[in-house]
Amino acid sequence: MFNRRDFLQVAAAATTLTGFSGSLSQAIAEGAITQDGLLRFDPVGTVTLLHVTDIHAQLVPIFFREPSVNLGIGEAAGVAPHVTGDAFLKKFGIRQGSAEAYAFSSEGYAGLAAEYGRVGGLDRMATLVKAIRAERPGKTLLLEGGDSLQGSYGALKTRGGDMAAALKALGVEGCTFHWEFTYGTERVKELIEELGCPFVAGNVLDTEWDEQAFKPYEMYERGGVKIVVVGQAFPYTPVANPRYMNPTLSFGIREDLVRKHVEAARAEGAGLVVLLSHNGFDVDRKLASRVAGIDVVLSGHTHDAVPAVVPVGRTLIVASGSHGKFLSRLDLDVRGGEVKDYRFQLIPVFSDAIAPDPDMAGVIEGLRAPFKPELSRVVGRTDGLLYRRGNFNGTWDDLICRALIEERDAEISLSPGFRWGATLLPGQDITMDDVYNQTAITYPAAYRMQMTGAQIKDILEDVADNLFNPDPYYQQGGDMVRVGGLGYAIDVSKPMGQRIGALTLLRTGQAIDASASYAVAGWASVNEGTEGPPVYDLVRSFIERRQVVNIPENDTVKVSGF
C-alpha cells in the first residue's frame, strides 16, 4: 500500500532530480550570502540530526574544490553522487556561477573561489551548531562520521589530540573512525577518552575472541524520541591502511551484525535508528537496500556532498561532504516508531559570511600556536590551481608524483588516490601547512624499488577493481592510484584484470615491457618496515628548488567504458 512515508520518499527523489526545495537556495537567490540566510530553515518534528564527517583535521578555513570526475559503475552510473560539473548543476537545478555552484561543483572553480572565499573552519561550524541548538533546545544530536582526527601537521604531531580537543569543544555527541586507526589501537582508545563522547563501531571485532571490540551502538533521547545510533567504522581499514597498526582488530561490512544491532535497538524501544557510517556512499546504498529497520544513514568516507536526501526504500541517506565544508541538518517528525515527515539542508560553511564563534576561535588558536612557525613557512608559490579530488588525476597529486621521480631518481612514481587535501588557488603561496595537508600520515616513507612492467600493471588493475567493481561491497572508496612518468588507458566497464592497457613510459614514449624492470618511487606503503625519507620532506624540497610551480592538467590517462 502506498502510504505517507512512501509518498515522502518519492517526493524527496523528485527533489533530488529537480533542485533544492529548502530555504538555502532562496536565501542565496535573494542577494548576498549571510549567516542568517544560511541558517534559514523551516523546522519539522522534534528531532534534529546534525552531521559532519571527513574533516581531515582542517581547523581553519580553506579552499576545497569538488571533483570534476566521479564515475559510477552499474546501477550507480549517472546518479548522485556520481554526477559532477555542469551535469550536477543541471540535475540539482543550480545556476551556473552562483554560490551554490561554487559550493557543490568544480565548474568555474578558481573564479568563484575568488568571489565567494574560503569554506569551513571549526569556529564557523561552531557558530552554526550553537545557533541550531539554541533554536531547537533538547532536540538536536550532533554526530561525527570519522576521518576527522587526521590530515594536518598538528594532527600528525599530536596523534589526533588537537582535533579531539576541537571536536569536544564543538560538542560532538557520538562518533566513529577510519584514519584514526592509523595512530594504532592504543592511541585510538586514548582518543575516544579525549573526545569525551560515545564511540560506536559495531563492525569491529577483536581477533582473539571474535567479540565486539567497541560498543556497537548508543541510545539517546531527543524531543521525546528514543534514538539509537549504530556505528560502522571503515570496513577495509586493514587493507587500505597498515594491518600491523591494529593487529588485534578485525574489520568488515558485516551486514548480519548490522542487522542484529538494528533489531536489538528496536527491541530496546528505539523510535529512530541511525547508522553512523564510514562505509562510503555506494556501500551504504546497498546496505540500506538489504537491512530493514534503518531510518537514516549518515554516510561518510567517500567525501560526497549531496544537497538532498537520497531515499533507499524506507531509509534516508545523508552525504555531508568533507573538510568541514558542510554541516548537514535533518529534521525528523518521528511518531509511533516511524518517520512521518522530514526536511533536510546541506549547509555550506561559507567562512566569510559566518561570524567565528569566539570560544572555538580561542581553542583553535591555542591548538595551532605551538606549530605556527612551521605551518606558516612559505616554500614556494603556485601559478596554477592545485587540487586533489578526481577519479584519475589531481594537480596536487601530479606535483607529488613529479617530486617522487626527481627526488628519488625514479622512472615512474605512484601516489595513493587519497581524497583528502585542501585546494590552492593560482598565485597563492605554498606553505608547509599546505604540504602537510596533502601528506600528513603516520607511514610517510617514500620508497624506491624495482618493479617489472607486469607488476606495475597488476597494481593498477588491483586499485581499479577497488574503485570500479560493479558490486559496491568490493569497493574501498578512494580514487585511482596516481602515476608519474607513466601513461595508460583504462576501460572501467571491463572485468578485473582486463581494464588496464597501453602502458607507456612517458620519457621514452615506448610501451612498458611486462618483463622489464623499472625504478619506481612511491609512498604510503601499507607494508611494515618500508624505508625512505618522509614524503613531505621530498615535496618541500621539490617546491623550494623551483619556488614557482605550474602543474598542467594531466591527459596521460585515457578513460573509456562509461
Phi, psi and omega in degrees: 000137182277102184259185183297320180299316178299319180298317180298321181290321175296319178297320178296320178297321178296321176298320179302327183272334190247349177132185183284142174248352182278191186269350184297310181297324178296316181297318180291321182294335184282353178146217184298147176288131179229160177300316179297322179295319179295330181272351184298128186199139177264100189291160177215147175067196185238008180232132174236115174267127173250135186222131169230152180202159173054043179292332179050045169064025179270098182280329188244164180301144182220176163259141176212115182270131175287160186290150172266346177225124176210080188286140171252148183246144177063232183294342181274354183295126173075008177243157181302136006269011186270056175210135188222173172058221183297324178298322177296314181300317180294318182297323182259008176065040182257134182284135175305138176081359182277170176298323177296320178299319178297319183290322194251356183218175178261359184296125178057035194300309187300316180294318180291327178297320178296329181279316189258348172083190184287167178233162175080200187100119184291342174289326174287319177302319180298322178299314180295314182299315180296322180295318181290322177296322178293325178287328186234062183298133179075007185239353187257149176221116182261120183237145181238132193262011177105169182060035179249347183260016181219146173128011179214169178297315180299318179294322179297315184289327181262004183051049177086355185294324180296317181288327175300318178295320181292317180292327175296318178294328177292336179091031177298137187247001177183147184206167168221179190226162162217275183304337179302331179292344178284000169271355180097154187299317182295320179292326176303315180297322177294318181296324177300318177295318182292327177293326176070025178223162179301135173250128184233133180203081186288347183259012179248124181243159172275148187280343183279313185247357181058038179248167179302125178278334181221168178297129184283330181206165181225142178256138178231166169230124178223130177058031180080008181247132173279121183245128173251127178254114177265131184263142178224099176288168183299122188293334187253027181307315182287350178263313182283337181230167186298126178295326186293346180282340180222063189293341184257011181243144179237132185242166175169167175294313173054060181307319181297323177291320177301314179300316180300316182292322179295316179296321178295321179299316179295320180296332179273006173098016180296129173269341180218127178246124183242130172262112175271102197243142168239038179282329196099151192297312185294324175296317179298321180296316178294315181300317181297330180283347187244343181244115181282153171098356176273122179278317185222134168249121172264103193268141176219182175097313185270002171066021183284134175249103183245118188279020175209150174297140176253110180277138173232105188058238180261013182251138178256124179254131180244129177240117194253019176070207187205174172062023181070018183281337184222152169235123177273137171235122178234111175268137185228135171259104184250120178219135178062030179075016179227150173276114181269334182200158176202162176214141188227148173211128172262108189268115173290134180270080177285108192297323183288343184264351187243129178290130178297136173290124187296324180295312180292323177301320177294321177298313182297317179301317180293324180289325183271341186305316182296341186251004186303317181302318179285318183298322186271356183293120181275128180248350180173196180216151177251133175274343182237175179287126176251115181220166181246317193296145179144145186300328189237327185219158169202141185293329173298316180294322178296322176298314180298319179297319177295319179298319180298317180296313185285316185284337181248009176051058183243164175268326185225146176230152178233132179227135187295152181276053177294148179257000180263152180134127184285168183257148171241140180273157176305133179092352180284147169294149173255118179256169175295332173304314180295318180298313180292331177297343177258344194225002190283087176231166184273000175226069191269005187302129178266101185278163170223126182208166175269133175228145174280162176303322179296321179294320179298315178298319180299320178298313180297318179297318182296313180293321179300323179290326175298331183265323191242014173298132183294342176267113182305333181292349176254010178261140181256354166091000177268197175250173183297143175305135179276145181233144172240143179074006187223134171247154178200168174245146178224131173252104188290348181275348184280161178283172179307132178090352183236010184274329191258135176205180176054041178291130186226133172280113191294327185290337179248340185076006182269151177295143175294131179268122184303328184264350181280160181253140182229146176279118185239133174245146178198185180208171180067035175293138179276000182277132179294141178086008177299134184247150178149161178293153179297140187299327181295330175291321178295317181295317177301312181299317180300314181290317182299323181290334179266325184071316177237126179245145176218104184259111181288163176298140185270123179241023185270357175250119182258119188251135176217174175090018179233000000 
